[in-house]
Amino acid sequence: MKKQQSQNGKVLTPQKNFAHARKALNEGLIERAEEIDLVLTALIAQENCLLVGPPGTGKSFLLDSIMQWMGPGTNKFSILFTKFTTPEEVFGPISIKGLKEDKYRRVTTGKLPEADISFIDEIFKGSSAISNTTLKILNERIFENGDGVFRKCPLRLCVAGSNEYPTDEGGKELGAMFDRFLLRKNVRPIATKAGRQKLLWGGSHIPVFTHSISTQDIDFAHEWAISMPFMDEPTAMFEAIIEELNREGIRPGDRRMFKSVNAVKAYAYLCGADHVEPEHLSVLTHTLWDDPTEQPAKCAQVVARIANPIGMAINDFLLQIESVMSTAEPTRAVQELKSIQKKLNDLKPDPRKDDALAYVKQCIETCFNRVVNV
């Protein structure tokens, strides 16, 4: 595998570099492990990622942090779409020199058509003139500069933020824009007491990267990932997930299913693997649905049931904890939470198990303090 010379003289492969960046981002950002994994997976797969949530939940901060990781020479572009945003702000101003030569073209330097990585906030607020041109860049990675010639765009990753999903009133145009984002996720405010304490009293949350990454290394990671073998067991599970989703009334399009295969491979690469295992199918939770009202939850259940039964059990226990905390009186809540804690302890190892155990422990302490203070 290709190796990169780091600043401190140590040799680092692109896969190790992604692992270092993943660790640095998780140490800086709070309760954003899934979002970090999705954005890095999208970068490896060279796809687009949509993060939907209220203002102040770290959507732009996450991508700003990843932009800091990018090496010199990487073209970066960020913008907030409003109904007043002009095409010149996104694609560049009209070339005065071109007009003098009776040619219509834009000066795209520093704008979206020349970006390697971009962040578009409030993606669904742009005008039709902006959205229609942006669609081509996001999907085909091409841009027509007014002369009828389509030029290839170097875009490796576009992350978009929005406070809400597009509605039916937005019509086909916003539906097409929504479909351009293979990976999609709701972003919620920090939920745990430990997370809030880290936010308030934990000092700086800016990730510290010991290495940068070049566009060449990103391209190498992409080629390596998409050539990764899909073993028999996850292949059968992938097909079973599609069939089960169809029975649930969720029918992802052909393009979305095809691209989801590479998303799984990219996630496996991010996890340090050299082939796809069943647990890597968990990323399908964020790719194989279209309607954001009910389908994400159904999709998550199907993926967990088929590919990650331990993860599904953890999700069920988390839901039980929420129910106990909202309905049971403190003394009874402590007893029920301790029962859930024991069941969690009995589960086989899983990346989310420790977080769930920490959460239930915190809830037990909260309920116990209520009993004492009564």
C-alpha positions in Angstrom: 0.0 0.0 0.0 1.1 3.5 -0.7 2.9 5.4 2.1 3.0 9.0 3.0 5.9 10.8 4.6 4.6 12.6 7.7 5.9 15.9 9.2 7.7 14.1 12.0 9.5 11.7 9.7 7.3 8.7 10.3 5.8 6.8 7.4 2.0 6.6 7.2 -0.3 4.9 4.8 -3.4 6.7 3.6 -5.5 4.2 5.5 -3.6 4.9 8.7 -3.9 8.6 8.0 -7.7 8.3 7.9 -7.5 6.4 11.2 -5.5 9.2 12.8 -7.9 11.8 11.5 -10.9 9.8 12.7 -9.4 9.6 16.2 -8.5 13.4 16.3 -12.0 14.4 15.2 -13.6 12.2 17.9 -11.3 13.6 20.5 -12.3 17.2 19.6 -16.0 16.9 18.6 -18.5 15.7 21.2 -21.0 12.9 20.5 -20.4 13.1 16.7 -18.8 9.7 16.1 -21.5 8.6 13.5 -21.3 11.9 11.7 -17.5 11.8 11.6 -17.6 8.3 10.2 -20.2 9.2 7.6 -18.3 12.3 6.3 -15.0 10.3 6.2 -16.8 7.4 4.4 -18.2 9.9 1.9 -14.7 11.3 1.3 -13.2 7.9 0.7 -16.2 6.9 -1.6 -16.0 10.4 -3.2 -19.8 10.8 -2.6 -21.9 13.5 -1.0 -23.1 13.6 2.6 -26.2 15.5 4.0 -26.4 16.5 7.7 -29.8 17.7 8.9 -30.3 19.3 12.3 -30.9 22.5 14.2 -28.4 25.3 14.1 -25.4 25.0 16.5 -25.1 21.2 16.4 -21.6 21.3 14.8 -22.4 20.5 11.1 -20.2 23.2 9.7 -17.6 22.8 12.4 -17.2 19.1 11.5 -16.3 20.0 7.9 -14.2 23.0 8.8 -12.2 20.6 11.0 -11.8 18.1 8.1 -10.7 21.0 5.8 -7.9 21.8 8.3 -6.7 18.2 7.8 -6.4 18.8 4.1 -2.8 19.4 2.8 -1.6 22.5 1.0 -2.9 22.8 -2.5 -6.3 21.5 -1.7 -9.1 23.7 -3.1 -11.8 24.3 -0.5 -15.1 26.0 -0.9 -17.8 26.9 1.6 -21.1 28.9 1.2 -24.4 29.5 2.8 -27.3 29.3 0.4 -30.1 31.9 0.7 -32.8 33.1 -1.7 -30.5 36.0 -2.4 -27.4 33.9 -3.3 -26.3 34.7 -6.8 -24.7 32.2 -9.3 -21.6 34.4 -9.3 -21.0 33.6 -5.6 -21.1 29.8 -6.4 -19.7 29.4 -9.8 -17.7 32.6 -10.3 -18.1 36.0 -12.0 -18.5 36.5 -15.7 -15.1 36.9 -17.4 -14.8 40.5 -18.7 -12.0 39.4 -21.0 -14.2 36.7 -22.4 -17.0 39.2 -23.1 -14.5 41.4 -25.0 -13.8 38.3 -27.1 -17.5 37.8 -27.6 -17.4 34.7 -25.4 -19.5 34.0 -22.3 -17.6 32.2 -19.6 -17.1 32.4 -15.8 -13.9 32.8 -13.8 -14.3 29.8 -11.6 -11.1 30.2 -9.5 -11.9 29.6 -5.8 -15.5 28.6 -6.5 -17.4 25.3 -6.5 -16.4 24.1 -10.0 -12.7 24.0 -8.9 -13.2 22.8 -5.3 -11.8 19.5 -4.1 -13.9 19.6 -1.0 -16.9 21.8 -0.2 -19.5 22.6 2.4 -22.9 24.0 1.3 -25.1 25.2 4.2 -28.8 25.4 3.8 -28.5 23.4 0.5 -32.2 23.5 -0.2 -32.5 27.4 0.0 -30.7 28.2 -3.3 -32.5 29.5 -6.4 -33.4 27.3 -9.4 -30.6 28.8 -11.4 -28.1 27.7 -8.8 -29.7 24.3 -8.0 -29.8 23.1 -11.5 -26.1 23.8 -12.2 -25.1 22.4 -8.8 -26.9 19.1 -9.5 -24.5 18.4 -12.4 -21.5 19.1 -10.3 -22.7 17.0 -7.4 -23.7 14.0 -9.5 -21.7 13.8 -12.6 -18.8 16.0 -11.3 -19.0 18.2 -14.5 -19.6 21.9 -15.1 -20.6 23.7 -18.3 -19.0 27.1 -18.4 -21.4 28.8 -20.8 -19.6 27.6 -24.0 -21.4 24.2 -24.3 -18.3 22.3 -23.2 -18.6 20.1 -20.1 -15.5 20.2 -17.9 -14.6 17.7 -15.2 -14.7 19.0 -11.6 -12.2 17.8 -9.1 -14.8 17.5 -6.3 -14.0 14.6 -3.9 -16.6 15.5 -1.3 -19.5 17.8 -0.8 -21.1 18.0 2.7 -24.3 19.9 2.9 -26.1 21.1 6.0 -29.8 21.9 6.4 -32.1 22.7 9.3 -34.8 20.6 7.7 -35.5 18.0 5.0 -37.1 19.3 1.7 -40.9 19.0 1.6 -43.1 17.9 -1.2 -43.8 21.6 -1.9 -40.2 21.9 -3.1 -41.1 19.9 -6.2 -38.9 17.7 -8.3 -36.0 20.1 -8.2 -35.4 19.7 -4.5 -36.2 16.0 -4.7 -33.4 15.7 -7.2 -31.0 17.7 -5.0 -31.9 15.5 -2.0 -31.2 12.4 -4.1 -27.7 13.6 -4.9 -26.6 12.9 -1.3 -25.8 9.2 -0.8 -25.2 9.4 2.9 -27.8 11.3 5.0 -28.2 11.7 8.8 -30.1 13.6 11.4 -27.8 15.6 13.8 -29.1 16.0 17.3 -27.8 18.3 20.1 -25.5 16.8 22.7 -27.6 14.4 24.8 -25.6 13.2 27.8 -24.4 14.9 31.0 -20.8 13.9 30.3 -21.1 15.4 26.8 -22.5 18.7 28.1 -19.7 18.9 30.8 -17.1 18.3 28.1 -18.7 21.0 26.0 -18.9 23.6 28.8 -15.7 22.8 30.7 -13.5 20.8 28.4 -11.5 23.6 26.9 -10.9 23.8 23.2 -12.7 21.4 20.9 -10.6 22.0 17.9 -9.2 18.7 16.6 -5.4 18.4 16.5 -4.1 16.6 13.4 -0.5 15.3 13.4 -0.6 14.7 9.7 -2.3 16.3 6.6 -3.6 14.4 3.6 -3.3 15.2 0.0 -5.8 14.8 -2.8 -3.5 12.2 -4.3 -3.8 10.1 -1.1 -7.6 10.6 -1.0 -7.7 9.3 -4.6 -5.5 6.3 -3.7 -7.8 5.5 -0.7 -10.8 5.7 -3.0 -9.3 3.3 -5.6 -8.1 0.9 -2.9 -11.5 0.9 -1.2 -13.7 0.3 -4.2 -11.5 -2.6 -5.3 -12.0 -4.2 -1.8 -13.6 -7.7 -2.0 -17.1 -8.3 -0.8 -17.1 -11.6 1.1 -19.9 -14.2 0.7 -21.6 -13.5 4.0 -22.0 -9.7 3.7 -23.0 -10.1 0.1 -25.9 -12.4 1.1 -26.8 -10.0 4.0 -26.8 -7.0 1.6 -29.2 -8.8 -0.7 -31.4 -9.9 2.3 -31.5 -6.3 3.5 -32.8 -5.1 0.1 -35.4 -7.8 0.0 -36.6 -7.0 3.5 -36.7 -3.3 2.8 -38.9 -4.0 -0.2 -41.3 -5.9 2.0 -41.4 -2.9 4.3 -42.3 -0.7 1.3 -38.8 0.9 1.0 -37.5 0.6 -2.5 -34.2 2.4 -3.1 -33.4 3.2 -6.7 -30.9 1.3 -8.8 -28.3 4.0 -8.6 -28.6 4.3 -4.8 -28.3 0.6 -4.4 -25.2 0.5 -6.6 -23.5 3.4 -4.9 -24.3 1.9 -1.5 -21.9 -1.0 -2.3 -19.0 1.4 -2.6 -20.2 3.2 0.6 -19.9 -0.1 2.5 -16.4 -0.7 1.0 -15.4 2.8 1.9 -16.6 2.4 5.5 -14.7 -0.9 5.7 -11.5 0.9 4.6 -12.1 3.6 7.2 -12.4 0.8 9.8 -9.0 -0.4 8.8 -10.2 -3.6 7.1 -9.0 -5.1 3.8 -12.3 -6.8 3.0 -15.9 -6.2 3.8 -17.4 -7.9 7.0 -21.0 -7.9 8.1 -20.5 -5.1 10.6 -19.5 -2.8 7.8 -23.1 -3.0 6.4 -24.2 -0.7 9.2 -23.5 2.3 6.9 -26.5 1.2 4.8 -28.7 2.6 7.6 -27.9 6.0 6.1 -28.1 5.2 2.3 -31.0 3.0 1.5 -34.0 5.2 2.2 -35.8 8.1 0.5 -38.6 9.4 2.8 -37.1 11.0 5.9 -40.3 10.7 8.0 -40.5 7.0 8.8 -38.0 5.1 6.5 -34.8 5.9 8.4 -36.0 4.1 11.5 -37.3 1.2 9.5 -34.1 0.9 7.5 -32.0 1.0 10.7 -34.1 -1.8 12.2 -33.7 -4.0 9.1 -30.0 -3.4 8.7 -29.4 -4.1 12.4 -31.6 -7.2 12.5 -29.8 -8.8 9.5 -26.3 -7.5 9.8 -25.8 -6.4 13.4 -28.1 -8.1 15.9 -25.9 -7.0 18.8 -26.2 -3.4 17.6 -30.0 -3.9 17.4 -30.1 -5.2 20.9 -28.2 -2.1 22.1 -30.6 0.2 20.3 -33.5 -1.6 22.0 -31.9 -1.2 25.4 -31.3 2.5 24.7 -35.0 2.9 23.9 -35.9 1.1 27.1 -33.6 3.4 29.1 -35.3 6.4 27.6 -38.7 5.0 28.5 -37.7 4.2 32.1 -36.2 7.7 32.6 -39.4 9.4 31.3 -42.1 7.2 33.1 -40.8 5.4 36.1 -40.5 6.9 39.6 -36.9 7.1 40.8 -36.7 4.0 43.1 -38.3 1.7 40.5 -36.2 3.3 37.7 -33.0 2.4 39.5 -34.0 -1.2 39.7 -35.1 -1.4 36.1 -31.9 0.4 34.9 -29.7 -2.0 36.8 -31.5 -4.9 35.1 -30.8 -3.3 31.7 -27.2 -2.7 32.8 -26.8 -6.4 33.5 -28.2 -7.4 30.1 -25.9 -5.0 28.4 -22.9 -6.4 30.2 -23.9 -9.9 29.0 -23.7 -8.8 25.3 -20.7 -9.7 23.2 -18.2 -6.9 22.5 -19.4 -4.2 20.2 -18.1 -0.7 19.5 -21.3 0.9 20.9 -21.5 -1.3 24.0 -19.2 0.8 26.2 -21.0 4.0 25.3 -24.4 2.4 26.2 -23.0 1.1 29.5 -21.7 4.6 30.4 -25.0 6.1 29.5 -27.0 3.7 31.7 -24.6 4.2 34.6 -25.1 7.9 34.3 -28.9 7.4 34.3 -28.7 5.2 37.4 -26.7 7.8 39.2 -29.2 10.5 38.3 -32.2 8.4 39.5 -30.3 7.4 42.7 -29.6 11.1 43.5 -33.3 11.8 43.1 -34.2 9.1 45.6 -31.6 10.5 48.1 -32.9 14.0 47.7 -36.6 13.1 48.2 
